[in-house]
Structures are given as C-alpha cells and as structure tokens.
Amino acid sequence: MDLLSKILSLFKTPAPDFSGILAAKVLDIQKHPNADRLRLITLDVGDKTVSPVVCGAFNFDVGDVVALALPGARIAKNIHADDHQPFTLGKAKIRGLESQGMICAAFELGIGPLSEKPEIMLLKTQVKPGSPFSADMIK
C-alpha cells in the first residue's frame, strides 16, 4: 500500500456492524394493554418465533419483513437520545412488558437520515426470515 492509500484509509468510515440483527417476518400484531401508542409484535426469525417485541411504529403490518435487533446487538444511533450515541441492546421492560428485541429504522442502524417521523425499514418480501441483515435487503 502506497502512502496516499494509507492516508486515505484513515478517513474511511468503518462498515456498519449488523451482527445480532436479523430479517424477521411479522406474524402478529396486538395492541399493548398498557399503552395506546405501542404494539406487541410477534416475529418469525427462521428457526424460532420472537415475542413480544414492543414497538411504537405503525408503518408495517402482518406479512411485512423487517430488521429485528436481538439483545446484544449494537445499535449505531440511539433515536431516543439527543446525542444519538450507540448502545448495546438489552431486554427492556416497556409499560410492564419485557420486549425481546427492537424492530429497526434505518437511522438506528446508521444507514439512513433522521427524519421527523422515523419509520421502520421494510425489507424485500423475498428475504428469508432469520437471514443476517444487510443493507441490500431494504426495499
């Protein structure tokens, strides 16, 4: 590697880390019993069902394929914090129910802009549930 290549490599943005993030098919959606603006989602991740996942977004429905971060996944940008610092996802109790993961918006994975009304990323319908997430899966 020549000197110019070495210098330019210092300024490259590292590739996003999507480990622990899977394609998941939405199997069921129920109203959260303790919150009007939250839903309980059941998802197929290939070899198992993950439920409940508590989610406040309403731009997806049963049959859609989404990106699901499981506990332990690294989230690039915290959409709920002013400084958007990354964090490692854990199980969280939300209005009395323990969420088993997080359905992701593009911003949260570091691959899209922050919008006034962030929405869940919808993946291509032919993506197999349980597949490791990659940006080329996005519709």
CYANA upper distance limits for C-alpha pairs under 8 A (distance plus 0.5 A):
  1 MET  CA      5 SER  CA      6.60
  1 MET  CA      6 LYS  CA      7.00
  2 ASP  CA      6 LYS  CA      6.87
  3 LEU  CA      7 ILE  CA      6.75
  4 LEU  CA      8 LEU  CA      6.65
  5 SER  CA      9 SER  CA      6.53
  6 LYS  CA     10 LEU  CA      7.23
  7 ILE  CA     11 PHE  CA      7.87
  8 LEU  CA     12 LYS  CA      7.39
 16 PRO  CA     76 ALA  CA      8.26
 16 PRO  CA    109 LEU  CA      7.92
 16 PRO  CA    110 GLY  CA      7.43
 16 PRO  CA    111 ILE  CA      8.47
 17 ASP  CA     74 ARG  CA      7.62
 17 ASP  CA     76 ALA  CA      8.48
 18 PHE  CA     73 ALA  CA      8.00
 18 PHE  CA     74 ARG  CA      7.89
 18 PHE  CA    109 LEU  CA      8.08
 18 PHE  CA    132 PRO  CA      8.17
 18 PHE  CA    133 PHE  CA      6.86
 18 PHE  CA    134 SER  CA      7.63
 19 SER  CA     73 ALA  CA      6.66
 19 SER  CA     74 ARG  CA      7.89
 19 SER  CA    132 PRO  CA      7.85
 19 SER  CA    133 PHE  CA      8.41
 20 GLY  CA     69 ALA  CA      6.39
 20 GLY  CA     70 LEU  CA      6.13
 20 GLY  CA     71 PRO  CA      8.04
 20 GLY  CA     72 GLY  CA      7.19
 20 GLY  CA     73 ALA  CA      5.09
 20 GLY  CA     74 ARG  CA      8.08
 20 GLY  CA    132 PRO  CA      8.10
 21 ILE  CA     67 ALA  CA      6.93
 21 ILE  CA     68 LEU  CA      5.92
 21 ILE  CA     69 ALA  CA      4.77
 21 ILE  CA     70 LEU  CA      6.71
 21 ILE  CA     73 ALA  CA      6.99
 21 ILE  CA    132 PRO  CA      6.65
 21 ILE  CA    133 PHE  CA      6.08
 22 LEU  CA     45 VAL  CA      7.52
 22 LEU  CA     67 ALA  CA      6.17
 22 LEU  CA     68 LEU  CA      5.76
 22 LEU  CA     69 ALA  CA      6.98
 22 LEU  CA     70 LEU  CA      8.37
 22 LEU  CA    129 PRO  CA      7.90
 22 LEU  CA    130 GLY  CA      5.93
 22 LEU  CA    131 SER  CA      6.05
 22 LEU  CA    132 PRO  CA      5.08
 22 LEU  CA    133 PHE  CA      5.33
 23 ALA  CA     45 VAL  CA      7.18
 23 ALA  CA     65 VAL  CA      7.01
 23 ALA  CA     66 VAL  CA      6.23
 23 ALA  CA     67 ALA  CA      5.34
 23 ALA  CA     68 LEU  CA      6.65
 23 ALA  CA    123 LEU  CA      8.19
 23 ALA  CA    127 VAL  CA      7.58
 23 ALA  CA    128 LYS  CA      7.46
 23 ALA  CA    129 PRO  CA      5.57
 23 ALA  CA    130 GLY  CA      5.85
 23 ALA  CA    131 SER  CA      5.88
 23 ALA  CA    132 PRO  CA      6.83
 23 ALA  CA    133 PHE  CA      6.08
 24 ALA  CA     43 LEU  CA      6.30
 24 ALA  CA     44 ASP  CA      5.91
 24 ALA  CA     45 VAL  CA      5.36
 24 ALA  CA     46 GLY  CA      8.22
 24 ALA  CA     65 VAL  CA      5.93
 24 ALA  CA     66 VAL  CA      5.86
 24 ALA  CA     67 ALA  CA      6.57
 24 ALA  CA     68 LEU  CA      6.55
 24 ALA  CA    128 LYS  CA      8.40
 24 ALA  CA    129 PRO  CA      5.24
 24 ALA  CA    130 GLY  CA      6.59
 25 LYS  CA     43 LEU  CA      5.91
 25 LYS  CA     44 ASP  CA      5.58
 25 LYS  CA     45 VAL  CA      7.32
 25 LYS  CA     62 VAL  CA      8.33
 25 LYS  CA     63 GLY  CA      6.59
 25 LYS  CA     64 ASP  CA      6.28
 25 LYS  CA     65 VAL  CA      4.85
 25 LYS  CA     66 VAL  CA      6.88
 25 LYS  CA    129 PRO  CA      6.34
 26 VAL  CA     41 ILE  CA      7.49
 26 VAL  CA     42 THR  CA      6.63
 26 VAL  CA     43 LEU  CA      5.15
 26 VAL  CA     44 ASP  CA      7.04
 26 VAL  CA     61 ASP  CA      7.42
 26 VAL  CA     62 VAL  CA      5.45
 26 VAL  CA     63 GLY  CA      5.75
 26 VAL  CA     64 ASP  CA      6.07
 26 VAL  CA     65 VAL  CA      6.72
 26 VAL  CA     66 VAL  CA      7.93
 27 LEU  CA     41 ILE  CA      8.06
 27 LEU  CA     42 THR  CA      5.94
 27 LEU  CA     43 LEU  CA      5.79
 27 LEU  CA     44 ASP  CA      7.03
 27 LEU  CA     62 VAL  CA      5.95
 27 LEU  CA     63 GLY  CA      6.77
 28 ASP  CA     41 ILE  CA      6.30
 28 ASP  CA     42 THR  CA      5.53
 28 ASP  CA     43 LEU  CA      7.65
 28 ASP  CA     62 VAL  CA      6.25
 29 ILE  CA     39 ARG  CA      7.04
 29 ILE  CA     40 LEU  CA      6.20
 29 ILE  CA     41 ILE  CA      5.23
 29 ILE  CA     42 THR  CA      7.01
 29 ILE  CA     61 ASP  CA      7.95
 29 ILE  CA     62 VAL  CA      7.25
 30 GLN  CA     39 ARG  CA      6.15
 30 GLN  CA     40 LEU  CA      5.57
 30 GLN  CA     41 ILE  CA      7.06
 31 LYS  CA     35 ALA  CA      8.36
 31 LYS  CA     36 ASP  CA      7.85
 31 LYS  CA     38 LEU  CA      7.15
 31 LYS  CA     39 ARG  CA      5.17
 31 LYS  CA     40 LEU  CA      6.54
 32 HIS  CA     36 ASP  CA      7.34
 32 HIS  CA     37 ARG  CA      8.39
 32 HIS  CA     38 LEU  CA      5.98
 32 HIS  CA     39 ARG  CA      5.35
 32 HIS  CA     40 LEU  CA      6.13
 32 HIS  CA     54 VAL  CA      8.27
 34 ASN  CA     95 ARG  CA      6.53
 34 ASN  CA     96 GLY  CA      7.99
 35 ALA  CA     95 ARG  CA      7.47
 37 ARG  CA     56 GLY  CA      6.35
 38 LEU  CA     54 VAL  CA      7.08
 38 LEU  CA     55 CYS  CA      6.05
 38 LEU  CA     56 GLY  CA      4.95
 38 LEU  CA     57 ALA  CA      8.02
 39 ARG  CA     54 VAL  CA      6.23
 39 ARG  CA     55 CYS  CA      5.83
 39 ARG  CA     56 GLY  CA      6.68
 39 ARG  CA     57 ALA  CA      8.48
 40 LEU  CA     51 SER  CA      8.23
 40 LEU  CA     52 PRO  CA      6.01
 40 LEU  CA     53 VAL  CA      6.08
 40 LEU  CA     54 VAL  CA      5.32
 40 LEU  CA     55 CYS  CA      6.97
 41 ILE  CA     51 SER  CA      6.86
 41 ILE  CA     52 PRO  CA      5.97
 41 ILE  CA     53 VAL  CA      5.50
 41 ILE  CA     54 VAL  CA      6.82
 41 ILE  CA     55 CYS  CA      7.65
 42 THR  CA     49 THR  CA      7.40
 42 THR  CA     50 VAL  CA      6.33
 42 THR  CA     51 SER  CA      5.12
 42 THR  CA     52 PRO  CA      6.12
 42 THR  CA     53 VAL  CA      7.09
 43 LEU  CA     49 THR  CA      6.07
 43 LEU  CA     50 VAL  CA      5.69
 43 LEU  CA     51 SER  CA      7.01
 44 ASP  CA     48 LYS  CA      6.69
 44 ASP  CA     49 THR  CA      5.17
 44 ASP  CA     50 VAL  CA      6.94
 44 ASP  CA    129 PRO  CA      6.72
 44 ASP  CA    130 GLY  CA      7.96
 45 VAL  CA     49 THR  CA      6.57
 45 VAL  CA     50 VAL  CA      7.61
 45 VAL  CA    129 PRO  CA      5.22
 45 VAL  CA    130 GLY  CA      4.54
 45 VAL  CA    131 SER  CA      8.21
 46 GLY  CA    128 LYS  CA      7.90
 46 GLY  CA    129 PRO  CA      5.32
 46 GLY  CA    130 GLY  CA      4.94
 46 GLY  CA    131 SER  CA      8.25
 47 ASP  CA    130 GLY  CA      7.54
 50 VAL  CA    100 GLN  CA      7.22
 51 SER  CA     99 SER  CA      7.99
 51 SER  CA    100 GLN  CA      6.71
 52 PRO  CA     98 GLU  CA      7.89
 52 PRO  CA     99 SER  CA      6.12
 52 PRO  CA    100 GLN  CA      6.43
 53 VAL  CA     98 GLU  CA      8.42
 53 VAL  CA     99 SER  CA      5.11
 53 VAL  CA    100 GLN  CA      5.75
 53 VAL  CA    101 GLY  CA      6.06
 53 VAL  CA    102 MET  CA      6.87
 53 VAL  CA    103 ILE  CA      8.10
 54 VAL  CA     94 ILE  CA      7.59
 54 VAL  CA     97 LEU  CA      8.39
 54 VAL  CA     98 GLU  CA      8.40
 54 VAL  CA     99 SER  CA      5.79
 54 VAL  CA    100 GLN  CA      8.39
 54 VAL  CA    101 GLY  CA      8.34
 54 VAL  CA    102 MET  CA      7.85
 55 CYS  CA    102 MET  CA      7.79
 55 CYS  CA    103 ILE  CA      7.49
 57 ALA  CA    119 GLU  CA      6.91
 57 ALA  CA    120 ILE  CA      7.19
 58 PHE  CA    119 GLU  CA      8.42
 59 ASN  CA    119 GLU  CA      6.90
 59 ASN  CA    120 ILE  CA      7.17
 60 PHE  CA     64 ASP  CA      6.85
 60 PHE  CA    120 ILE  CA      7.76
 60 PHE  CA    122 LEU  CA      7.91
 64 ASP  CA    122 LEU  CA      7.37
 64 ASP  CA    123 LEU  CA      8.03
 64 ASP  CA    125 THR  CA      7.28
 65 VAL  CA    122 LEU  CA      6.49
 65 VAL  CA    123 LEU  CA      5.69
 65 VAL  CA    124 LYS  CA      7.30
 65 VAL  CA    125 THR  CA      6.48
 65 VAL  CA    127 VAL  CA      7.89
 65 VAL  CA    129 PRO  CA      8.10
 66 VAL  CA    103 ILE  CA      7.28
 66 VAL  CA    104 CYS  CA      7.95
 66 VAL  CA    120 ILE  CA      7.81
 66 VAL  CA    121 MET  CA      6.59
 66 VAL  CA    122 LEU  CA      5.62
 66 VAL  CA    123 LEU  CA      5.91
 67 ALA  CA    103 ILE  CA      6.27
 67 ALA  CA    104 CYS  CA      6.08
 67 ALA  CA    121 MET  CA      7.34
 67 ALA  CA    122 LEU  CA      8.10
 67 ALA  CA    123 LEU  CA      7.79
 67 ALA  CA    133 PHE  CA      7.09
 68 LEU  CA    101 GLY  CA      7.14
 68 LEU  CA    102 MET  CA      6.15
 68 LEU  CA    103 ILE  CA      5.07
 68 LEU  CA    104 CYS  CA      6.66
 69 ALA  CA     73 ALA  CA      6.38
 69 ALA  CA     89 LEU  CA      8.10
 69 ALA  CA    101 GLY  CA      6.05
 69 ALA  CA    102 MET  CA      5.60
 69 ALA  CA    103 ILE  CA      6.76
 69 ALA  CA    104 CYS  CA      7.40
 70 LEU  CA     89 LEU  CA      7.62
 70 LEU  CA     90 GLY  CA      8.35
 70 LEU  CA    100 GLN  CA      7.40
 70 LEU  CA    101 GLY  CA      5.08
 70 LEU  CA    102 MET  CA      7.15
 71 PRO  CA     88 THR  CA      8.14
 71 PRO  CA     89 LEU  CA      5.49
 71 PRO  CA     90 GLY  CA      5.02
 71 PRO  CA     91 LYS  CA      6.37
 71 PRO  CA    100 GLN  CA      7.54
 71 PRO  CA    101 GLY  CA      6.32
 72 GLY  CA     88 THR  CA      6.21
 72 GLY  CA     89 LEU  CA      5.72
 72 GLY  CA     90 GLY  CA      6.47
 73 ALA  CA     88 THR  CA      6.16
 73 ALA  CA     89 LEU  CA      5.95
 74 ARG  CA     86 PRO  CA      7.61
 74 ARG  CA     87 PHE  CA      6.35
 74 ARG  CA     88 THR  CA      4.97
 74 ARG  CA     89 LEU  CA      6.74
 75 ILE  CA     86 PRO  CA      5.98
 75 ILE  CA     87 PHE  CA      5.85
 75 ILE  CA     88 THR  CA      6.46
 75 ILE  CA     89 LEU  CA      7.20
 75 ILE  CA    108 GLU  CA      6.61
 75 ILE  CA    109 LEU  CA      6.39
 76 ALA  CA     85 GLN  CA      7.75
 76 ALA  CA     86 PRO  CA      5.02
 76 ALA  CA     87 PHE  CA      7.33
 76 ALA  CA    108 GLU  CA      6.26
 76 ALA  CA    109 LEU  CA      5.59
 76 ALA  CA    110 GLY  CA      5.92
 77 LYS  CA     84 HIS  CA      5.36
 77 LYS  CA     85 GLN  CA      5.99
 77 LYS  CA     86 PRO  CA      5.27
 77 LYS  CA     87 PHE  CA      7.94
 77 LYS  CA    107 PHE  CA      7.18
 77 LYS  CA    108 GLU  CA      5.13
 77 LYS  CA    109 LEU  CA      6.92
 77 LYS  CA    110 GLY  CA      6.70
 78 ASN  CA     83 ASP  CA      8.36
 78 ASN  CA     84 HIS  CA      4.91
 78 ASN  CA     85 GLN  CA      6.12
 78 ASN  CA     86 PRO  CA      6.28
 78 ASN  CA     87 PHE  CA      7.44
 78 ASN  CA    108 GLU  CA      6.57
 79 ILE  CA     84 HIS  CA      6.38
 79 ILE  CA    107 PHE  CA      7.89
 79 ILE  CA    108 GLU  CA      6.64
 79 ILE  CA    114 LEU  CA      8.49
 80 HIS  CA     84 HIS  CA      7.69
 81 ALA  CA     85 GLN  CA      7.72
 89 LEU  CA    101 GLY  CA      8.15
 90 GLY  CA    101 GLY  CA      8.10
 91 LYS  CA     98 GLU  CA      6.99
 91 LYS  CA     99 SER  CA      6.29
 91 LYS  CA    100 GLN  CA      6.14
 91 LYS  CA    101 GLY  CA      7.03
 92 ALA  CA     98 GLU  CA      5.91
 92 ALA  CA     99 SER  CA      5.98
 92 ALA  CA    100 GLN  CA      8.05
 93 LYS  CA     97 LEU  CA      5.63
 93 LYS  CA     98 GLU  CA      4.59
 93 LYS  CA     99 SER  CA      6.61
 94 ILE  CA     98 GLU  CA      6.67
 94 ILE  CA     99 SER  CA      7.32
103 ILE  CA    120 ILE  CA      7.32
104 CYS  CA    108 GLU  CA      6.79
104 CYS  CA    109 LEU  CA      7.67
104 CYS  CA    120 ILE  CA      6.07
104 CYS  CA    121 MET  CA      6.93
105 ALA  CA    109 LEU  CA      7.47
105 ALA  CA    118 PRO  CA      7.15
105 ALA  CA    119 GLU  CA      6.15
105 ALA  CA    120 ILE  CA      4.77
105 ALA  CA    121 MET  CA      5.57
106 ALA  CA    110 GLY  CA      6.94
106 ALA  CA    111 ILE  CA      5.79
106 ALA  CA    112 GLY  CA      5.25
106 ALA  CA    113 PRO  CA      7.89
106 ALA  CA    120 ILE  CA      7.68
106 ALA  CA    121 MET  CA      6.40
107 PHE  CA    111 ILE  CA      6.23
107 PHE  CA    112 GLY  CA      4.99
107 PHE  CA    113 PRO  CA      5.90
107 PHE  CA    114 LEU  CA      6.08
107 PHE  CA    118 PRO  CA      8.37
108 GLU  CA    112 GLY  CA      8.43
111 ILE  CA    135 ALA  CA      8.24
114 LEU  CA    118 PRO  CA      7.18
121 MET  CA    138 ILE  CA      7.38
122 LEU  CA    138 ILE  CA      6.67
122 LEU  CA    139 LYS  CA      6.57
123 LEU  CA    127 VAL  CA      7.64
123 LEU  CA    137 MET  CA      5.90
123 LEU  CA    138 ILE  CA      4.82
123 LEU  CA    139 LYS  CA      5.50
124 LYS  CA    137 MET  CA      6.26
124 LYS  CA    138 ILE  CA      6.39
124 LYS  CA    139 LYS  CA      5.40
127 VAL  CA    131 SER  CA      7.92
127 VAL  CA    137 MET  CA      7.33
133 PHE  CA    137 MET  CA      7.64
